[in-house]
Amino acid sequence: METQISPIQLILAIPSLVCLVIAWVSMFKQGKTGLGIASILLTFLCGIGGLITFVWGWMNGNVSPKVMIVWTLLTVASVLVSAFGV
């Protein structure tokens, strides 16, 4: 069975990517250079870097709460769109 990305998922993925980059920039601004580089590499190599960045962003308010709320809503909406096959 082939998996296809719907236009709605693509529309949700672009701002989600922006939130990911904002979180990476926040890592570097807080002096977490090693974690930032590891997250970037792991995102492109195996995909888990985005999850690490997402969890790190929520911990102790490392990233702006507005950015994290938007990123969470985008993730939930993407999962729902995928589950319902829209």
C-alpha positions as a Markdown table, in Angstrom:
| # | Residue | x | y | z |
|---|---|---|---|---|
| 1 | Met | 0.0 | 0.0 | 0.0 |
| 2 | Glu | 1.3 | 3.3 | -1.0 |
| 3 | Thr | 1.4 | 6.3 | 1.3 |
| 4 | Gln | 0.5 | 9.7 | -0.2 |
| 5 | Ile | 0.9 | 13.1 | 1.4 |
| 6 | Ser | -2.3 | 15.2 | 1.0 |
| 7 | Pro | -2.1 | 18.9 | 0.3 |
| 8 | Ile | -3.5 | 19.5 | 3.8 |
| 9 | Gln | -0.6 | 17.6 | 5.3 |
| 10 | Leu | 1.8 | 19.7 | 3.3 |
| 11 | Ile | 0.2 | 22.9 | 4.4 |
| 12 | Leu | 0.5 | 21.7 | 8.0 |
| 13 | Ala | 4.1 | 20.6 | 7.6 |
| 14 | Ile | 5.5 | 23.9 | 6.5 |
| 15 | Pro | 4.7 | 25.9 | 9.6 |
| 16 | Ser | 5.7 | 22.9 | 11.7 |
| 17 | Leu | 9.1 | 23.0 | 10.1 |
| 18 | Val | 9.3 | 26.7 | 10.9 |
| 19 | Cys | 8.6 | 25.9 | 14.6 |
| 20 | Leu | 11.3 | 23.2 | 14.5 |
| 21 | Val | 13.9 | 25.7 | 13.2 |
| 22 | Ile | 12.8 | 28.3 | 15.8 |
| 23 | Ala | 13.5 | 25.6 | 18.5 |
| 24 | Trp | 16.9 | 24.8 | 17.0 |
| 25 | Val | 17.8 | 28.5 | 17.0 |
| 26 | Ser | 16.7 | 28.7 | 20.7 |
| 27 | Met | 19.0 | 25.8 | 21.5 |
| 28 | Phe | 22.0 | 27.6 | 20.1 |
| 29 | Lys | 21.1 | 30.8 | 21.8 |
| 30 | Gln | 21.0 | 29.1 | 25.2 |
| 31 | Gly | 24.4 | 27.6 | 24.6 |
| 32 | Lys | 23.2 | 24.0 | 23.9 |
| 33 | Thr | 25.4 | 23.7 | 20.8 |
| 34 | Gly | 26.0 | 20.0 | 21.1 |
| 35 | Leu | 22.3 | 19.3 | 21.6 |
| 36 | Gly | 21.5 | 21.5 | 18.6 |
| 37 | Ile | 23.9 | 19.9 | 16.3 |
| 38 | Ala | 22.8 | 16.4 | 17.4 |
| 39 | Ser | 19.1 | 17.3 | 17.0 |
| 40 | Ile | 19.7 | 18.6 | 13.5 |
| 41 | Leu | 21.7 | 15.5 | 12.4 |
| 42 | Leu | 19.3 | 13.1 | 14.0 |
| 43 | Thr | 16.4 | 14.8 | 12.3 |
| 44 | Phe | 17.9 | 14.3 | 8.9 |
| 45 | Leu | 19.4 | 10.9 | 9.5 |
| 46 | Cys | 16.6 | 9.0 | 11.3 |
| 47 | Gly | 13.9 | 11.5 | 12.2 |
| 48 | Ile | 14.1 | 11.3 | 16.0 |
| 49 | Gly | 15.8 | 14.7 | 16.3 |
| 50 | Gly | 12.5 | 16.5 | 15.8 |
| 51 | Leu | 11.0 | 14.6 | 18.7 |
| 52 | Ile | 14.0 | 15.4 | 20.9 |
| 53 | Thr | 13.7 | 19.1 | 20.0 |
| 54 | Phe | 9.9 | 19.0 | 20.7 |
| 55 | Val | 10.4 | 17.5 | 24.2 |
| 56 | Trp | 13.3 | 19.9 | 24.9 |
| 57 | Gly | 11.2 | 22.9 | 23.8 |
| 58 | Trp | 8.5 | 22.1 | 26.3 |
| 59 | Met | 10.9 | 21.4 | 29.2 |
| 60 | Asn | 11.2 | 24.4 | 31.6 |
| 61 | Gly | 10.0 | 26.9 | 28.9 |
| 62 | Asn | 13.1 | 26.6 | 26.7 |
| 63 | Val | 11.2 | 27.9 | 23.7 |
| 64 | Ser | 8.4 | 30.5 | 23.6 |
| 65 | Pro | 5.2 | 28.9 | 24.8 |
| 66 | Lys | 3.3 | 30.4 | 21.8 |
| 67 | Val | 5.7 | 28.6 | 19.4 |
| 68 | Met | 5.3 | 25.3 | 21.3 |
| 69 | Ile | 1.5 | 25.6 | 21.5 |
| 70 | Val | 1.3 | 26.2 | 17.7 |
| 71 | Trp | 3.7 | 23.3 | 17.0 |
| 72 | Thr | 1.6 | 21.0 | 19.2 |
| 73 | Leu | -1.6 | 22.0 | 17.5 |
| 74 | Leu | 0.0 | 21.5 | 14.1 |
| 75 | Thr | 1.2 | 18.1 | 15.1 |
| 76 | Val | -2.2 | 17.0 | 16.4 |
| 77 | Ala | -3.9 | 18.4 | 13.3 |
| 78 | Ser | -1.5 | 16.5 | 11.1 |
| 79 | Val | -2.1 | 13.2 | 12.9 |
| 80 | Leu | -5.8 | 13.7 | 12.7 |
| 81 | Val | -5.7 | 14.5 | 9.0 |
| 82 | Ser | -3.5 | 11.4 | 8.4 |
| 83 | Ala | -5.8 | 9.2 | 10.5 |
| 84 | Phe | -9.0 | 10.2 | 8.7 |
| 85 | Gly | -7.3 | 10.1 | 5.3 |
| 86 | Val | -8.3 | 13.6 | 4.2 |
